[in-house]
Amino acid sequence: MAIILLVLVSFLLCLIYVYVAMAISDWLGVPFVPTYSWDVKTLLKEVEARKSDVFYDIGAGDGSVVRYAAKYFGIESYGVEKNRMLVWYARLASGINRQKNVHMIAADAFSVSYRQATIIYLYLFPEFIAKLIVKLKKECNPGTFVISHKFIIKPWSRYLERFEEKTKTYFYRLP
């Protein structure tokens, strides 16, 4: 009986933690909206992700996309997230899963260097993307894939390689 109670209390505490973290993200102005794992699988297959790639998820939330890329594609994966509660959760989850190729960075997206990235994933509001693309264009190497989930990057229309209708995702390759 004590074990069942402990499991139930632990589960409830985790739920409370996640909802508090989501509320903080909303307060920071960037709501936490998770990406489904089947979408991540489709996206990474589209760009033909390889173990030699370096993956960045900007606005990584709970790190689920980062962990998925690392686990199923063997990619060195970085998550950039401003909400420290979500970063803590993501680090805990990757530690439990013993994923050494998962790195969570608790920072503002503009304070991180993306020079080593070969694939960048964005599930961000267009207003935020519009500010971020200047930095990405300056720092990323030619050939870097930028995947924008749900939102088109209009200034980069000439870099658009393909659009995935099912997931509403735009794939850009930088020149």
C-alpha positions as CSV (number, residue, x, y, z in Angstrom):
1,M,0.0,0.0,0.0
2,A,2.8,2.4,0.9
3,I,4.5,1.8,-2.5
4,I,1.3,2.6,-4.4
5,L,0.9,5.8,-2.4
6,L,4.5,6.7,-3.0
7,V,4.1,6.2,-6.8
8,L,0.8,8.1,-6.8
9,V,2.3,11.1,-4.9
10,S,5.4,11.0,-7.2
11,F,3.2,11.1,-10.3
12,L,1.1,13.9,-8.9
13,L,4.3,15.9,-8.1
14,C,5.6,15.4,-11.6
15,L,2.3,16.6,-13.1
16,I,2.4,19.7,-10.8
17,Y,6.0,20.4,-11.8
18,V,5.2,20.2,-15.6
19,Y,2.2,22.5,-15.3
20,V,4.1,25.0,-13.2
21,A,6.9,24.9,-15.8
22,M,4.3,25.4,-18.6
23,A,2.9,28.4,-16.7
24,I,6.4,29.9,-16.4
25,S,6.9,29.5,-20.1
26,D,3.7,31.3,-20.8
27,W,4.7,34.1,-18.4
28,L,8.1,34.3,-20.3
29,G,6.1,34.9,-23.5
30,V,6.9,31.6,-25.2
31,P,4.4,28.9,-24.4
32,F,5.5,25.3,-24.2
33,V,3.9,23.2,-26.9
34,P,5.4,19.7,-27.3
35,T,6.1,18.2,-30.7
36,Y,4.8,14.7,-31.3
37,S,7.5,12.0,-31.6
38,W,6.1,10.8,-35.0
39,D,6.5,14.3,-36.3
40,V,10.2,14.3,-35.1
41,K,10.8,11.0,-36.8
42,T,9.4,12.3,-40.1
43,L,11.3,15.6,-39.9
44,L,14.7,13.9,-39.2
45,K,14.1,11.4,-42.0
46,E,13.3,14.2,-44.4
47,V,16.7,15.8,-43.8
48,E,18.4,12.4,-43.9
49,A,19.9,12.9,-40.4
50,R,23.2,11.0,-39.8
51,K,25.3,10.4,-36.7
52,S,27.7,12.9,-37.9
53,D,25.1,15.7,-37.6
54,V,24.8,18.2,-34.8
55,F,21.2,18.9,-33.9
56,Y,19.9,22.0,-32.1
57,D,16.3,22.5,-30.9
58,I,15.8,26.2,-30.1
59,G,13.1,26.6,-27.6
60,A,13.5,22.9,-26.6
61,G,10.9,22.9,-23.8
62,D,11.1,19.5,-21.9
63,G,13.8,18.3,-24.3
64,S,11.7,15.5,-25.8
65,V,12.7,16.4,-29.4
66,V,16.4,16.5,-28.4
67,R,16.2,13.2,-26.6
68,Y,14.4,11.6,-29.6
69,A,17.0,12.8,-32.1
70,A,19.8,11.5,-29.9
71,K,18.1,8.1,-29.1
72,Y,16.8,7.1,-32.5
73,F,19.3,8.9,-34.9
74,G,22.4,8.8,-32.7
75,I,22.9,12.5,-33.2
76,E,24.8,14.8,-30.9
77,S,21.8,16.9,-29.7
78,Y,21.5,20.3,-28.0
79,G,18.4,21.9,-26.6
80,V,18.3,25.6,-25.9
81,E,15.6,26.6,-23.5
82,K,15.1,29.7,-21.4
83,N,12.8,28.1,-18.8
84,R,15.2,26.6,-16.2
85,M,12.5,24.3,-14.8
86,L,12.0,22.6,-18.2
87,V,15.8,22.4,-18.6
88,W,16.1,20.7,-15.2
89,Y,13.3,18.2,-16.2
90,A,15.0,17.5,-19.6
91,R,18.4,16.9,-17.9
92,L,16.8,14.6,-15.4
93,A,15.0,12.6,-18.2
94,S,18.2,12.3,-20.3
95,G,20.1,11.3,-17.2
96,I,17.6,8.6,-16.3
97,N,17.8,7.3,-19.9
98,R,21.7,7.6,-19.8
99,Q,21.8,9.7,-23.0
100,K,25.3,11.1,-23.1
101,N,24.7,12.8,-26.5
102,V,21.9,15.0,-25.1
103,H,22.9,18.5,-23.9
104,M,20.4,21.0,-22.5
105,I,21.5,24.7,-22.4
106,A,19.6,27.0,-20.0
107,A,19.9,30.2,-21.9
108,D,18.2,32.8,-24.2
109,A,18.4,31.7,-27.8
110,F,20.3,34.8,-28.8
111,S,23.2,34.1,-26.3
112,V,24.1,30.7,-27.8
113,S,26.4,30.0,-30.8
114,Y,25.0,27.8,-33.6
115,R,28.2,27.5,-35.6
116,Q,28.5,23.8,-35.2
117,A,24.9,23.0,-36.0
118,T,24.0,21.0,-39.1
119,I,20.3,20.7,-38.3
120,I,18.3,23.3,-36.4
121,Y,14.7,22.8,-35.3
122,L,12.3,25.7,-34.6
123,Y,8.8,25.5,-33.2
124,L,8.6,29.2,-32.4
125,F,6.3,32.1,-33.1
126,P,7.0,34.0,-36.4
127,E,7.8,37.2,-34.5
128,F,10.6,35.3,-32.6
129,I,11.8,33.6,-35.8
130,A,12.1,36.9,-37.6
131,K,14.5,38.1,-35.0
132,L,16.4,34.8,-34.8
133,I,17.1,34.3,-38.5
134,V,19.6,37.2,-38.7
135,K,21.7,35.4,-36.1
136,L,21.3,32.0,-37.8
137,K,22.2,33.3,-41.2
138,K,25.3,34.9,-39.8
139,E,26.5,31.9,-37.7
140,C,25.4,28.8,-39.6
141,N,27.5,27.0,-42.2
142,P,26.4,26.6,-45.8
143,G,24.3,23.5,-46.0
144,T,22.8,23.8,-42.6
145,F,19.1,22.6,-42.5
146,V,16.7,24.8,-40.6
147,I,13.4,23.1,-39.9
148,S,10.5,25.4,-39.1
149,H,7.5,23.5,-37.6
150,K,4.2,25.1,-38.5
151,F,5.5,28.5,-39.5
152,I,6.9,29.7,-42.8
153,I,10.1,31.9,-42.8
154,K,9.1,34.3,-45.5
155,P,12.5,36.1,-45.8
156,W,14.1,32.7,-46.5
157,S,11.6,31.6,-49.2
158,R,14.5,31.3,-51.7
159,Y,16.2,28.7,-49.3
160,L,13.0,26.6,-49.0
161,E,13.8,23.0,-50.2
162,R,10.5,21.4,-49.4
163,F,7.3,21.6,-47.4
164,E,5.9,18.6,-45.6
165,E,2.1,18.9,-45.8
166,K,1.2,16.2,-43.2
167,T,3.2,17.9,-40.4
168,K,3.0,21.5,-41.8
169,T,6.8,21.8,-41.7
170,Y,9.1,23.9,-43.8
171,F,12.7,22.7,-44.6
172,Y,15.3,25.3,-45.5
173,R,18.9,24.7,-46.5
174,L,21.3,27.7,-46.0
175,P,23.5,28.5,-49.0
